[in-house]
Amino acid sequence: MHILLVEDDRDLAREMGEFFRRRKHTVTTCHSLAEARTALKNGGGDAPEAILCDANLPDGNGVDFYCQASSTFAGRWILMSGAHDDHRLAELGDAAANDQLAIVDKPVSLRELARILKIA
C-alpha cells in the first residue's frame, strides 16, 4: 500500500514512516499541507491509497484538506487529532461514519493505525 503521511512533528513522522516501511508499504512523508497537495497532484501512477493526516498543521487544518481533497481522492483517510482539534472534527458530521474516513485521537498506537488501514 502507498501511504501519504502528513505530519509536522518530524520525529513522529519518521517513526510512523519506518513502521509502515518495515511492513513493506511505500510511504510519502509531508510536513505541511502545501507539500501534501503537491504530492497528491504529482502522484501520477504512484498515487497513494491512503492518507494519514494530522488535523492541526502549521499551514492549515487537516479537516479542510480532507474536505477539499476527498472528492478527488477516493482512498482511505485517517485524520489524527489532539484534543484541541475537536471543534473542527465535529464539522465533519456523518462523514466519519463511512468506511473511507477514520478519526483517531493522538497519541495513537501504530498497530491501531495499521488495523484501521487493514494492513499487516
N, C-alpha and C positions, 0 to 999 in steps of 0.2 A: 504494500500500500504506500502511496505517496502522500505524505502529510505536510501541510503548510502550518508551521508553528509560528504564532505571532505573540511574542513575549518580550517585554522590555527589560526584564531582570535577566541579565546575561548569564549569571550562574545557573539560575533555574532553567533557562532556555538550553544551556549546554547539557545539563543533567537530563532533561526531557529528551533532547535530541539523541543523546547517547543511548538512552533506554530503548528508544524505538529502533535505532540503527543496529543495536545488538540483536534485535529480533528480526533483522533483515528487511526493515522498511526504509524507504527513502524519506528524508526529512529536509525540507527547505525552511530555514530559520530566518525570520524577520523580526526586527526590534522596534518597528513602527508601523502604523497603518499605511504610510506612504510606500514603504518597502513591500508590504503585503499586497497593496493594489497593483504595484508594478509586477510582482511575482505572478499574480493571477492573470494579468493582462498578457504577459510574455510567456506564460506556461506552455502554450502550444500543445504538442503531443505529449508533453510530460506534465499535464495539468494535475493538481492534487486531487485526491479522492476524499480527503478530509481536511478540515481547518480547525485547529485548536487555537483559540484567540483569547487573550486577556481582555477583560472588559474595560479596563482603565489603562490607557496608553498615553504617552507624552503628547502625541499629536492628534488625539481624538478618543472616541469611545468605540469599543468593540461591538456594542449594540448597534450603533449607527452603521458600522461596517457590515454587520450581518444584514441589517435592513436594506442596505444599498446593494450588496453583492449576492444575496441569497436567491434573487430572481434569475441571475445568470449562472450561478454556481450551484449545481444540483447535488453536490456531495454532502457528506455528513459534517455538521458543525458542533463544536463544543465550545461554549463560552465559559471562561474561568473567571470567577468573581471573588473579590474581597467583600466583606460586609458593607462597605461604604458604597457599593455599586447597586444595592438592592432597588433603589428607586428607578434606575434606568432599566434594570432587568424586568421589573414589573410591567414596563411598557410593552413587552413582547406578548403579553397576554397568552392566548392559546397556542402561539407558535411553538412553544416548548412542549406542547402535547404531542407533536408529530415526531416521527422516528428520525427526522433529519436534524433535529436540534436538541442538544442536552445542555443544561446549565448546571455547573458544579461550583461549589464553594472552595476557595483556597483556604488552607492548603488541601490538596487532593493527592491521593497516592497515585503513583504511576501505574500500578496494577489496575486501579479503578478506571483510569483513562483508557487503558488497553481493553478492559471489559466493555466499556461504553462503545468503543470503536469496533468491538467484536473481532479482535485480533489477538494473536498469541504473543 
